[in-house]
């Protein structure tokens, strides 16, 4: 039963967030600072999620094969490779590190 309560509360929370966003005055949304923040917020959230999923396990800092794959992806991205090449590099490096047993 507690799972259904959590689902219901999550649904209500999502609806309330959507309603709150729709009730913001239009003049406030036209401000340059607000436009800039709205543009950068998804990138910041995605970066935070990636960092948390890559470097954390059970609340502890962890450097393993995922970190090596992310580093490889960053290097290939700096070389301006296409997105699929970036993903392929991350996958291949992560698999190689795991196969060679260099990381836990």
C-alpha positions as CSV (number, residue, x, y, z in Angstrom):
1,X,0.0,0.0,0.0
2,X,2.9,2.4,0.7
3,X,4.0,2.2,-2.9
4,X,0.6,3.5,-4.1
5,X,0.8,6.3,-1.6
6,X,4.2,7.3,-2.9
7,X,2.9,7.1,-6.5
8,X,-0.1,9.3,-5.6
9,X,2.0,11.9,-3.8
10,X,4.5,12.0,-6.7
11,X,1.6,12.6,-9.1
12,X,0.2,15.3,-6.9
13,X,3.6,16.9,-6.6
14,X,4.1,16.9,-10.4
15,X,0.7,18.4,-10.9
16,X,1.4,21.1,-8.3
17,X,4.8,21.9,-9.9
18,X,3.2,22.2,-13.3
19,X,0.4,24.5,-11.9
20,X,3.0,26.6,-10.1
21,X,4.9,27.0,-13.4
22,X,1.7,28.1,-15.2
23,X,0.9,30.6,-12.5
24,X,4.1,32.6,-12.9
25,X,3.4,36.1,-14.3
26,X,4.5,36.5,-18.0
27,X,6.5,39.6,-17.2
28,X,8.7,37.6,-14.9
29,X,9.6,35.1,-17.6
30,X,10.8,37.9,-20.0
31,X,13.6,39.0,-17.7
32,X,17.1,38.2,-19.1
33,X,18.3,36.5,-15.9
34,X,15.3,34.2,-15.9
35,X,15.8,33.3,-19.6
36,X,19.5,32.5,-18.9
37,X,18.7,30.4,-15.9
38,X,16.0,28.5,-17.8
39,X,18.5,27.8,-20.6
40,X,21.2,26.5,-18.2
41,X,19.2,24.6,-15.7
42,X,18.7,21.3,-17.7
43,X,22.4,21.2,-18.4
44,X,23.3,21.6,-14.7
45,X,20.8,19.0,-13.6
46,X,22.1,16.5,-16.2
47,X,25.7,17.1,-15.2
48,X,24.8,16.7,-11.5
49,X,23.0,13.4,-12.2
50,X,25.8,12.1,-14.3
51,X,28.4,12.9,-11.6
52,X,26.3,11.4,-8.9
53,X,25.7,8.2,-10.9
54,X,29.3,7.9,-11.9
55,X,31.2,8.7,-8.8
56,X,28.9,7.6,-6.0
57,X,27.8,4.3,-4.6
58,X,26.1,4.0,-1.3
59,X,27.1,7.5,-0.3
60,X,30.8,6.9,-0.8
61,X,33.1,8.2,-3.5
62,X,33.9,5.6,-6.0
63,X,36.4,5.6,-8.9
64,X,35.8,2.6,-11.2
65,X,35.3,1.7,-14.8
66,X,32.4,4.2,-15.1
67,X,34.8,7.0,-14.3
68,X,37.3,5.8,-16.9
69,X,34.5,5.7,-19.5
70,X,33.3,9.2,-18.6
71,X,36.9,10.5,-18.9
72,X,37.3,8.8,-22.3
73,X,34.0,10.4,-23.4
74,X,35.2,13.8,-22.2
75,X,38.5,13.5,-24.2
76,X,36.7,12.4,-27.4
77,X,34.2,15.2,-26.9
78,X,37.0,17.7,-26.6
79,X,38.2,16.4,-30.0
80,X,34.8,17.4,-31.4
81,X,33.8,13.9,-32.4
82,X,30.2,13.1,-33.3
83,X,27.9,12.0,-30.5
84,X,27.8,8.4,-31.4
85,X,31.6,8.2,-31.4
86,X,31.6,9.8,-27.9
87,X,29.2,7.1,-26.7
88,X,31.1,4.3,-28.4
89,X,34.4,5.5,-26.8
90,X,32.8,5.6,-23.3
91,X,31.3,2.1,-23.8
92,X,34.5,0.6,-25.1
93,X,36.8,2.1,-22.4
94,X,34.4,1.0,-19.7
95,X,34.2,-2.5,-21.0
96,X,38.0,-2.7,-21.4
97,X,38.6,-1.5,-17.9
98,X,36.2,-4.1,-16.5
99,X,37.5,-6.9,-18.7
100,X,41.1,-6.2,-17.6
101,X,40.1,-6.0,-14.0
102,X,41.7,-2.6,-13.4
103,X,38.8,-1.3,-11.4
104,X,36.5,-2.8,-8.8
